[in-house]
Amino acid sequence: MAVSKRNDPVHLGCGTLILIALIVLFFSQGESDELKNEVRQVGTELQQLRTAVGTLKYQVEKQTEEIKSLRESLREKENIENQTVH
């Protein structure tokens, strides 16, 4: 058996290349499924966050309206008190 030098080119046959491609495909498929599941999970979490933000936004708007109403009631009460004092 001849000793090969480090500078000699490597020759791969079609069978070897196909085998390498199948190995790469086999091992990358699992990661692809895992990645798809993670993306799906992130999408679900994003939808839940959007729903929560929408709910919070609605509650803030509702509270803002209530605060405006209470301020108006307070101003009216103050005006009535000021008119009775004078």
N, C-alpha and C positions, 0 to 999 in steps of 0.2 A: 504494500500500500504506500503510495507516494504521499509525502508530507506536503500539505498545501501551504502556500504563502498567504499572508494576510492581504496582500494586494490583488489576489486572484478574484475575478468576478464570480458571483454566486449564480448558478443556473437553476431555476425552478421550473419544473414541468407543469403542464396544465392541471394535472391531478393534484399536485401540491397546492397550487393557487386556489383551486376549488375547495380543497379541504380547509385552507386558511380562511377563505370567505365564509364557509359554513360555520366554522368555530366562532368567528367574529359575529356573524348573524345570530347564532345561538346565544352568546353571552350578552349581546346588546339588546336582544328582544326583552329580556327580563327587566332591564333598566327602563326600557321604553314603556312597558306596562306600568311599572312603578311610577314613572314620571307622569303618565296619563292619569293615574289614580290621584297623585298629588295635585295635579292641575284641576282635576274635577273637585277635589276637596277644597282647594283654594277658591274655586268658583262658588261653591256652596257657602263657604264662610263669607265671601264678598257679598252674596245676596242677603245673608243674614245681617251683615253690617249695614247694608243699604236699607233694609227694613227697619232696623233699630234707629238709624239716623232719621228716617222718615217719621217714625213715631216720636222721637225727641223733638224734631222740628215742629210737628203738629202741636205737641204739648207746650213748647216755648211760645208759639203763636197764640195759643189759647190763653196762656198766663199773661202774655203781653196785653191782650185784649182786656183781660180781667183787671190788670193794673191800671190801664187807661180808664176803665169804667170806675174803679175805686177812686182814682184821682179826681175824676169829674164829679163824683158824688161828694168828695171831700171839699172841693172848691165850692160847690153849691151850698153845702152846709156852712162853710166859712162865710160866704156871701150873705146867707140868711142871718147868721149871728152878727155880722158887722152891721147889717141894716137894723136889727133890733137894738143894738147898743147905741147907735147914733140917733 
